[in-house]
Amino acid sequence: MPTTHTRIHALLEKHRTLLFPGVYDALGAKLAERAGFPLTFISGYSVAATHLGLPDFGYLTQTEIVAAAKRVCASVTIPIIIDADTGYGNALNVIRTVNELIEAGAAGMFLEDQVWPKRCGHMKGKRVIPAEEHVQKIRAAVDARRDRDFFIVARTDARQVTGLDDALRRCQLYKEAGADALFLEAPRSTEELARIGRELPPPLVANMLEGGVTPLLTKEELDKLGIQLVLWPLTALYTSAKAIDEMFRLLMTTGTTTAALDRLMPFQQFHDVIGLDGYYALAERYGGPDDGGGSSEASDR
């Protein structure tokens, strides 16, 4: 089945292998773009943790992930793929999810074959729906996409449920249903990653999750194994959680951050990230040098 030529396809034509991080908010997307990544990904695990304070246990709703996608996609120019879990229901729900994400500005989605409510791919207790049912959900996603710029990644979580052979079989079926890329979640060894690269048609996704069941490999190592899309979904979440935890404990213990200022992004550099100077210029254009909102730096802080 022919696929729509999307922004992600164009990037794959330009770059042999794409490395990209997961984010959960607009600031993270801006930092990914600033670092030079050609695309990024909104992680459902991360959005559930940061927006709800809950684990990736199926608590996140379609409305919540679409709202996050709308905010984040509007903040950067690089394309963003969205973790859409199971599509939040049956094939009809998938159609709505695709349309909502495209309207939000998303460049693509991951669509997985877990039973809802789902769980993080590296957690125990997962279940999967029949392959034929997910085939229909992939077909529905492709039909809903039509010729619009939207990259559909079919994900299977069958490796931990029914074994690698069944996971590979499912991926082949999902490709035949029209998926643009395949993602066999949670392989347990380099040998399994190599088999995935040999037996499945590209492009293929690998999830590099710190602390997960899949070995952490470099972009170059995964390229040699036949993987084209290398995602680090939780690096930002785990980095920020550790940094905030340590800084809050320091502040609580000492009553000040003065001994650790080198661990914070400087005031002006942070304003550069969010483009403050441009907004000063915009305010001056429409409201004059003093827009009435308070002009001193002290009051702005």
C-alpha positions as CSV (number, residue, x, y, z in Angstrom):
1,M,0.0,0.0,0.0
2,P,1.5,3.4,-1.0
3,T,2.1,5.8,1.8
4,T,1.7,9.6,2.0
5,H,5.1,11.4,1.7
6,T,5.4,13.2,5.0
7,R,7.9,15.5,6.7
8,I,9.2,12.4,8.5
9,H,9.7,10.6,5.2
10,A,11.6,13.7,3.9
11,L,13.9,13.6,7.0
12,L,14.6,9.9,6.6
13,E,15.6,10.6,3.0
14,K,18.0,13.3,4.2
15,H,19.4,11.4,7.2
16,R,20.2,7.7,7.2
17,T,19.2,7.4,10.9
18,L,17.2,9.9,13.0
19,L,18.0,10.3,16.7
20,F,15.3,12.2,18.7
21,P,14.3,12.7,22.3
22,G,10.9,12.6,24.0
23,V,9.5,15.7,25.7
24,Y,6.4,16.6,27.7
25,D,5.9,20.3,27.3
26,A,6.7,23.3,25.1
27,L,9.9,24.2,27.0
28,G,11.3,20.7,26.4
29,A,10.4,21.0,22.7
30,K,12.2,24.3,22.4
31,L,15.3,22.9,24.1
32,A,15.2,19.9,21.7
33,E,15.0,22.2,18.7
34,R,17.7,24.4,20.2
35,A,20.0,21.4,20.5
36,G,19.6,20.6,16.8
37,F,17.3,17.6,16.9
38,P,15.4,17.3,13.6
39,L,12.2,16.2,15.3
40,T,10.9,15.3,18.7
41,F,8.3,13.1,20.4
42,I,5.6,13.7,23.0
43,S,5.8,10.8,25.5
44,G,2.6,9.7,27.1
45,Y,4.6,8.3,30.0
46,S,6.1,11.8,30.6
47,V,2.8,13.7,30.2
48,A,1.0,11.4,32.6
49,A,3.9,11.9,35.1
50,T,4.2,15.7,34.8
51,H,0.6,16.7,34.2
52,L,-1.1,14.2,36.4
53,G,1.6,12.9,38.7
54,L,0.5,9.3,37.7
55,P,2.3,6.3,36.2
56,D,1.8,5.3,32.5
57,F,-1.1,3.0,33.4
58,G,-3.8,4.2,31.0
59,Y,-4.8,7.3,33.1
60,L,-4.0,9.8,30.3
61,T,-7.0,10.6,28.1
62,Q,-7.3,11.5,24.4
63,T,-8.4,15.0,25.4
64,E,-5.3,15.5,27.6
65,I,-2.8,14.2,25.0
66,V,-4.4,16.3,22.2
67,A,-4.2,19.4,24.4
68,A,-0.5,18.8,25.2
69,A,0.1,18.2,21.5
70,K,-1.6,21.5,20.6
71,R,0.6,23.5,23.0
72,V,3.8,21.8,22.1
73,C,3.4,21.7,18.4
74,A,2.7,25.5,18.3
75,S,5.9,26.2,20.1
76,V,8.5,25.0,17.6
77,T,9.1,24.5,13.9
78,I,10.4,20.9,14.0
79,P,7.9,18.1,13.4
80,I,6.6,16.3,16.5
81,I,5.3,12.7,16.7
82,I,2.7,12.0,19.4
83,D,2.4,8.9,21.6
84,A,-1.3,8.2,21.0
85,D,-1.3,4.9,23.1
86,T,-4.0,2.6,21.7
87,G,-5.9,5.4,19.9
88,Y,-8.2,5.5,23.0
89,G,-10.7,2.9,21.9
90,N,-11.7,1.1,18.7
91,A,-11.1,1.9,15.1
92,L,-13.7,4.7,15.2
93,N,-11.9,6.3,18.2
94,V,-8.7,6.1,16.2
95,I,-10.2,8.1,13.4
96,R,-11.1,10.8,15.8
97,T,-7.6,10.7,17.4
98,V,-5.9,11.1,14.0
99,N,-8.1,14.0,13.0
100,E,-7.6,15.7,16.4
101,L,-3.8,15.3,16.3
102,I,-3.5,16.6,12.8
103,E,-5.6,19.6,13.7
104,A,-3.2,20.1,16.7
105,G,-0.2,20.3,14.3
106,A,1.3,16.9,15.0
107,A,3.5,15.3,12.4
108,G,2.7,11.7,13.3
109,M,1.6,9.2,15.9
110,F,2.5,5.9,17.6
111,L,-0.4,3.5,17.7
112,E,0.0,0.4,19.8
113,D,-1.8,-2.9,20.1
114,Q,-2.2,-3.2,23.9
115,V,-5.5,-3.8,25.6
116,W,-6.8,-0.5,27.2
117,P,-6.0,0.6,29.8
118,K,-2.4,0.2,28.6
119,R,0.9,0.2,30.5
120,C,4.3,1.5,29.7
121,G,6.0,-0.9,27.3
122,H,8.7,-1.8,29.8
123,M,6.3,-2.6,32.7
124,K,5.0,-6.0,33.6
125,G,1.3,-7.1,33.2
126,K,0.8,-6.0,29.6
127,R,-1.9,-7.5,27.4
128,V,-2.4,-7.2,23.7
129,I,-5.5,-7.3,21.5
130,P,-5.8,-9.7,18.6
131,A,-3.5,-8.7,15.7
132,E,-6.5,-8.6,13.3
133,E,-8.2,-6.0,15.5
134,H,-5.1,-3.8,15.4
135,V,-4.9,-4.2,11.7
136,Q,-8.3,-2.6,11.4
137,K,-7.2,0.3,13.7
138,I,-4.1,0.9,11.5
139,R,-6.4,0.8,8.4
140,A,-8.7,3.3,10.1
141,A,-5.7,5.6,10.9
142,V,-4.5,5.5,7.3
143,D,-8.0,6.2,5.9
144,A,-8.4,9.1,8.4
145,R,-5.0,10.6,7.4
146,R,-5.9,10.6,3.7
147,D,-3.1,12.5,1.9
148,R,-2.3,14.7,4.8
149,D,1.2,15.1,6.3
150,F,0.9,12.5,9.1
151,F,3.4,9.7,9.8
152,I,1.8,6.5,11.3
153,V,4.0,4.2,13.4
154,A,2.4,0.9,14.3
155,R,3.7,-0.4,17.6
156,T,3.4,-3.9,19.0
157,D,3.8,-4.9,22.6
158,A,3.5,-8.6,21.9
159,R,7.2,-9.4,22.6
160,Q,6.6,-9.7,26.4
161,V,3.1,-11.2,26.0
162,T,3.2,-13.8,23.2
163,G,6.9,-13.8,22.2
164,L,9.2,-12.4,19.6
165,D,7.9,-14.5,16.7
166,D,4.4,-13.3,17.2
167,A,5.6,-9.7,17.5
168,L,7.4,-10.0,14.2
169,R,4.3,-11.5,12.6
170,R,2.1,-8.7,13.9
171,C,4.5,-6.0,12.5
172,Q,4.3,-7.6,9.1
173,L,0.5,-7.4,9.2
174,Y,0.6,-3.8,10.4
175,K,2.9,-2.8,7.5
176,E,0.5,-4.5,5.0
177,A,-2.3,-2.5,6.6
178,G,-0.5,0.8,5.7
179,A,1.7,1.8,8.6
180,D,4.6,4.1,7.6
181,A,7.0,2.6,10.2
182,L,7.1,-0.3,12.6
183,F,8.0,-0.3,16.3
184,L,8.5,-3.6,18.1
185,E,8.6,-2.6,21.7
186,A,10.9,-3.9,24.4
187,P,13.3,-6.4,22.7
188,R,15.6,-7.9,25.3
189,S,18.9,-8.1,23.6
190,T,21.1,-6.8,20.8
191,E,20.5,-10.1,19.0
192,E,16.7,-9.5,19.1
193,L,17.3,-6.0,17.7
194,A,19.4,-7.4,15.0
195,R,16.7,-9.9,14.1
196,I,14.1,-7.1,14.0
197,G,16.4,-5.2,11.6
198,R,16.8,-8.2,9.4
199,E,13.2,-9.5,9.2
200,L,11.1,-6.3,9.2
201,P,10.8,-3.7,6.4
202,P,12.2,-0.2,7.2
203,P,11.7,2.3,8.6
204,L,12.0,0.8,12.1
205,V,11.8,2.4,15.6
206,A,13.9,1.5,18.6
207,N,13.1,2.8,22.1
208,M,16.2,3.6,24.2
209,L,14.7,3.7,27.7
210,E,17.1,4.2,30.6
211,G,16.4,1.4,33.1
212,G,14.2,-0.5,30.6
213,V,14.6,-4.1,29.3
214,T,16.2,-3.1,26.0
215,P,20.0,-2.6,25.9
216,L,21.1,1.0,25.4
217,L,22.9,1.3,22.1
218,T,24.3,4.3,20.2
219,K,22.8,5.7,17.1
220,E,25.7,4.2,15.0
221,E,25.2,0.7,16.6
222,L,21.5,0.8,15.9
223,D,22.1,2.0,12.3
224,K,24.2,-1.1,11.7
225,L,21.4,-3.2,13.0
226,G,18.9,-1.7,10.5
227,I,17.1,0.8,12.8
228,Q,16.3,4.2,11.3
229,L,14.4,6.0,14.1
230,V,16.1,6.0,17.4
231,L,14.0,7.4,20.2
232,W,15.1,8.3,23.7
233,P,11.7,8.9,25.2
234,L,12.3,9.5,28.9
235,T,15.8,11.2,29.0
236,A,14.3,14.6,29.5
237,L,11.9,13.5,32.2
238,Y,14.5,11.6,34.2
239,T,17.0,14.4,33.9
240,S,14.7,17.1,35.0
241,A,13.2,15.0,37.9
242,K,16.7,14.3,39.3
243,A,17.8,17.9,38.9
244,I,14.7,19.3,40.5
245,D,14.7,16.7,43.3
246,E,18.4,17.5,44.2
247,M,17.9,21.3,44.0
248,F,14.8,21.2,46.2
249,R,16.5,19.1,48.8
250,L,19.4,21.5,48.8
251,L,17.1,24.5,49.2
252,M,15.2,22.8,52.0
253,T,18.4,21.9,53.8
254,T,20.4,25.1,53.4
255,G,17.8,27.7,52.8
256,T,19.5,29.0,49.6
257,T,20.7,27.9,46.1
258,T,23.8,30.1,46.2
259,A,26.2,27.2,46.4
260,A,24.7,25.6,43.3
261,L,24.1,28.4,40.9
262,D,26.3,26.7,38.3
263,R,23.6,23.9,38.2
264,L,20.9,26.4,37.1
265,M,20.4,27.9,33.6
266,P,21.3,31.6,33.9
267,F,18.5,34.1,33.9
268,Q,19.4,35.6,30.5
269,Q,20.1,32.3,28.9
270,F,16.6,31.0,29.9
271,H,15.1,34.2,28.4
272,D,16.9,33.4,25.2
273,V,15.4,30.0,25.1
274,I,11.8,31.3,25.3
275,G,12.6,34.3,23.0
276,L,11.9,37.1,25.5
277,D,13.7,39.8,23.4
278,G,11.3,39.1,20.5
279,Y,8.3,39.7,22.8
280,Y,9.9,42.9,24.1
281,A,10.1,44.1,20.5
282,L,6.5,43.0,19.9
283,A,5.3,44.9,23.0
284,E,7.2,48.0,22.0
285,R,5.7,47.8,18.5
286,Y,2.1,47.8,19.8
287,G,2.4,49.5,23.2
288,G,5.5,51.7,23.2
289,P,8.5,51.3,25.4
290,D,6.4,50.9,28.5
291,D,3.3,48.8,27.8
292,G,1.9,49.5,31.2
293,G,2.8,46.1,32.6
294,G,5.7,47.3,34.7
295,S,9.1,48.1,33.3
296,S,11.6,47.2,35.9
297,E,13.5,43.9,35.8
298,A,12.9,43.5,39.5
299,S,9.1,43.6,39.0
300,D,9.3,41.2,36.0
301,R,11.0,38.6,38.2
